[in-house]
């Protein structure tokens, strides 16, 4: 029992109170994947039961497993334990009341809540807000609190911010209803995200995460920029099934950041590479950190269409990082690390078989038109069955327990965050603020589409700071999405536009969660790493605006097709190299500021509207790069 506790919690059992609370929290966490998978197989429950049950299990697990505000040095005391149990009681009370009364409320009391209904709404909303604080800290709590205050006091605000008065009963009902907490954000997590969280845990327990690192080492071995390339490849592969940039940094960064520093890269550059690369997995098909599945659920666009549209931008983003670290390695004259190539042992071959079987089934089902939820569930079953057939990856009983526990625990933050973000979405939609903001952005875009896009991008980055990608995407897309589409931009391009900038918020100062994780490993100041990461990700910041003017970047978007994307790809490749050289300040020799400005300007011209303009920019960039190459071979030699 002690060994099991240590395996699941990560520390030795201490006081009986801690052990009891931890085991209760683990039980609640393990019940989440069991409930989600069970209802998919044996029949889904009504939405209030389905979503309410998963939410209450998540809140119970969160309150019991994570110390609260009264804890000291991360350890519970009696006051903190009592406060956590109080919050557990509030969550369970609200769930039990709704479970018993949701039919009567829907039939008779919707819009006319009685006193008992209002107590349920108030206590349930309070539990969710406290859960959001424990999951993501003050950033999310402040956003949710601002949404509640706007509902209550918005009638006193000036100008377009004012709305009609809402009674306290309306505010509570809006918050704890399908418009708020039980709305589209929570539904996406319960219906889609959790299945892929379970799939990711299954792959991790079979050793897929380590296999990604091994594959990255094999590909990067013997190159000057090998350690940095390893970080990019490993983070892109691992992040696609992880879905969280900070968690990705914590998982792969402990290996790649010290490796880059040993090779000769600075700590700030190593942390910036890892933080930036950890965003790649969420925009890289086929899984895209489950973001594409949420997008498909919200828009009704087939997942395959989203995946195809995201391929070229993701490859360009990865290519820009790869070129940048290559140039930095040349600039520093870094020599390749002398490290043995990982060998294909029986264990690695077994892990590869499990990985290929799972992804092959997943993609085959998705391309066949199966819903993402069932495709993920079947792929998870294939992964587990294949792992059991091969001795090196065979699950033991503790592994099975960890699959259940981690399958619930790994999704707690996004579950509770999206439930809380539902309150913000309700505040935006029910007050009409979303419509007003959409009208403002659309009016600005009638004469200046670029200004409207920049405003929407800024909105996505600012509102997404400190939030999980899924939560920030779902919140922002209801604010800025309709306005962008009113300007003539397609639905798929719009949603990917918002999603990209929601991903980028993880590395954008001042609240950059992936950067803080990298700074802790690299022992560097977070601001320096954030600035370095933002420089490395310059192509990632440009791409969403670029595909608005050049839809041919996205395969299948609008009337575009593969040939159009391939025709434009050489121009984009030249622009990527030029921008990377401008950022690093090196291309076959150090670049003066004038050269950096010329290369950066030529690279940016490629992304401007019009094929002729893009062609001119690509020729200018190619000429500048070619001259630098010629000069290094002839002038330096002379």
Rosetta blueprint (number, residue, H / E / L):
1 X L
2 X H
3 X H
4 X H
5 X H
6 X H
7 X H
8 X H
9 X H
10 X L
11 X L
12 X L
13 X L
14 X L
15 X L
16 X H
17 X H
18 X H
19 X H
20 X H
21 X H
22 X H
23 X H
24 X H
25 X H
26 X H
27 X H
28 X H
29 X H
30 X H
31 X H
32 X H
33 X H
34 X H
35 X H
36 X H
37 X H
38 X H
39 X H
40 X H
41 X H
42 X H
43 X L
44 X L
45 X L
46 X L
47 X H
48 X H
49 X H
50 X H
51 X H
52 X H
53 X H
54 X H
55 X H
56 X H
57 X H
58 X H
59 X H
60 X H
61 X H
62 X H
63 X H
64 X H
65 X H
66 X L
67 X L
68 X L
69 X L
70 X L
71 X L
72 X E
73 X L
74 X L
75 X E
76 X L
77 X L
78 X H
79 X H
80 X H
81 X H
82 X H
83 X H
84 X H
85 X H
86 X H
87 X H
88 X H
89 X H
90 X H
91 X H
92 X H
93 X H
94 X H
95 X H
96 X H
97 X H
98 X H
99 X H
100 X H
101 X H
102 X H
103 X H
104 X H
105 X H
106 X H
107 X H
108 X H
109 X H
110 X L
111 X L
112 X L
113 X L
114 X L
115 X H
116 X H
117 X H
118 X H
119 X H
120 X H
121 X H
122 X H
123 X H
124 X H
125 X H
126 X H
127 X H
128 X H
129 X H
130 X H
131 X H
132 X H
133 X H
134 X H
135 X H
136 X H
137 X L
138 X H
139 X H
140 X H
141 X H
142 X H
143 X H
144 X H
145 X H
146 X H
147 X H
148 X H
149 X H
150 X H
151 X H
152 X H
153 X H
154 X H
155 X H
156 X H
157 X L
158 X L
159 X H
160 X H
161 X H
162 X L
163 X L
164 X L
165 X L
166 X L
167 X L
168 X H
169 X H
170 X H
171 X H
172 X H
173 X H
174 X H
175 X H
176 X L
177 X L
178 X L
179 X L
180 X L
181 X L
182 X L
183 X L
184 X H
185 X H
186 X H
187 X H
188 X H
189 X H
190 X H
191 X H
192 X H
193 X H
194 X H
195 X H
196 X H
197 X H
198 X H
199 X H
200 X H
201 X H
202 X H
203 X H
204 X H
205 X H
206 X L
207 X L
208 X H
209 X H
210 X H
211 X H
212 X H
213 X H
214 X H
215 X H
216 X H
217 X H
218 X H
219 X H
220 X H
221 X L
222 X L
223 X L
224 X L
225 X L
226 X H
227 X H
228 X H
229 X H
230 X H
231 X H
232 X H
233 X H
234 X H
235 X H
236 X H
237 X H
238 X H
239 X H
240 X H
241 X H
242 X H
243 X L
244 X L
245 X H
246 X H
247 X H
248 X H
249 X H
250 X H
251 X H
252 X H
253 X H
254 X H
255 X H
256 X H
257 X H
258 X H
259 X H
260 X H
261 X H
262 X H
263 X H
264 X L
265 X L
266 X L
267 X H
268 X H
269 X H
270 X H
271 X H
272 X H
273 X H
274 X H
275 X H
276 X H
277 X H
278 X H
279 X H
280 X H
281 X H
282 X H
283 X H
284 X L
285 X L
286 X L
287 X L
288 X H
289 X H
290 X H
291 X H
292 X H
293 X H
294 X H
295 X H
296 X H
297 X H
298 X H
299 X H
300 X L
301 X L
302 X L
303 X H
304 X H
305 X H
306 X H
307 X H
308 X H
309 X H
310 X H
311 X H
312 X H
313 X H
314 X H
315 X H
316 X H
317 X H
318 X H
319 X H
320 X H
321 X H
322 X H
323 X H
324 X H
325 X H
326 X H
327 X H
328 X H
329 X H
330 X H
331 X H
332 X H
333 X L
334 X L
335 X L
336 X L
337 X L
338 X L
339 X L
340 X L
341 X L
342 X L
343 X L
344 X L
345 X L
346 X H
347 X H
348 X H
349 X H
350 X H
351 X H
352 X H
353 X H
354 X H
355 X H
356 X H
357 X H
358 X H
359 X H
360 X H
361 X H
362 X H
363 X H
364 X H
365 X H
366 X H
367 X H
368 X L
369 X L
370 X L
371 X L
372 X H
373 X H
374 X H
375 X H
376 X H
377 X H
378 X H
379 X H
380 X H
381 X H
382 X H
383 X H
384 X H
385 X H
386 X H
387 X H
388 X H
389 X H
390 X L
391 X H
392 X H
393 X H
394 X L
395 X L
396 X L
397 X H
398 X H
399 X H
400 X H
401 X H
402 X H
403 X H
404 X H
405 X H
406 X H
407 X H
408 X H
409 X H
410 X L
411 X L
412 X H
413 X H
414 X H
415 X H
416 X H
417 X H
418 X H
419 X H
420 X H
421 X H
422 X H
423 X H
424 X H
425 X H
426 X H
427 X H
428 X H
429 X H
430 X H
431 X L
432 X L
433 X H
434 X H
435 X H
436 X H
437 X H
438 X H
439 X H
440 X H
441 X H
442 X H
443 X H
444 X H
445 X H
446 X H
447 X H
448 X L
449 X H
450 X H
451 X H
452 X H
453 X H
454 X H
455 X H
456 X H
457 X H
458 X H
459 X H
460 X H
461 X H
462 X H
463 X H
464 X H
465 X L
466 X L
467 X L
468 X L
469 X H
470 X H
471 X H
472 X H
473 X H
474 X H
475 X H
476 X H
477 X H
478 X H
479 X H
480 X H
481 X H
482 X H
483 X H
484 X H
485 X H
486 X H
487 X L
488 X L
489 X L
490 X L
491 X H
492 X H
493 X H
494 X H
495 X H
496 X H
497 X H
498 X H
499 X H
500 X H
501 X H
502 X H
503 X H
504 X H
505 X L
506 X L
507 X L
508 X L
509 X L
510 X L
511 X L
512 X L
513 X H
514 X H
515 X H
516 X H
517 X H
518 X H
519 X H
520 X H
521 X H
522 X H
523 X L
524 X L
525 X L
526 X H
527 X H
528 X H
529 X H
530 X H
531 X H
532 X H
533 X H
534 X H
535 X H
536 X H
537 X L
538 X H
539 X H
540 X H
541 X H
542 X H
543 X H
544 X H
545 X H
546 X H
547 X H
548 X H
549 X H
550 X L
551 X H
552 X H
553 X H
554 X L
555 X L
556 X L
557 X L
558 X L
559 X L
560 X L
561 X L
562 X H
563 X H
564 X H
565 X H
566 X H
567 X H
568 X H
569 X H
570 X H
571 X H
572 X H
573 X H
574 X H
575 X H
576 X H
577 X H
578 X H
579 X H
580 X H
581 X H
582 X H
583 X H
584 X H
585 X L
586 X E
587 X L
588 X L
589 X L
590 X E
591 X L
592 X L
593 X H
594 X H
595 X H
596 X H
597 X H
598 X H
599 X H
600 X H
601 X H
602 X H
603 X H
604 X H
605 X H
606 X H
607 X L
608 X L
609 X L
610 X L
611 X H
612 X H
613 X H
614 X H
615 X H
616 X H
617 X H
618 X H
619 X H
620 X H
621 X H
622 X H
623 X H
624 X H
625 X H
626 X H
627 X H
628 X H
629 X H
630 X H
631 X H
632 X H
633 X H
634 X H
635 X L
636 X L
637 X L
638 X L
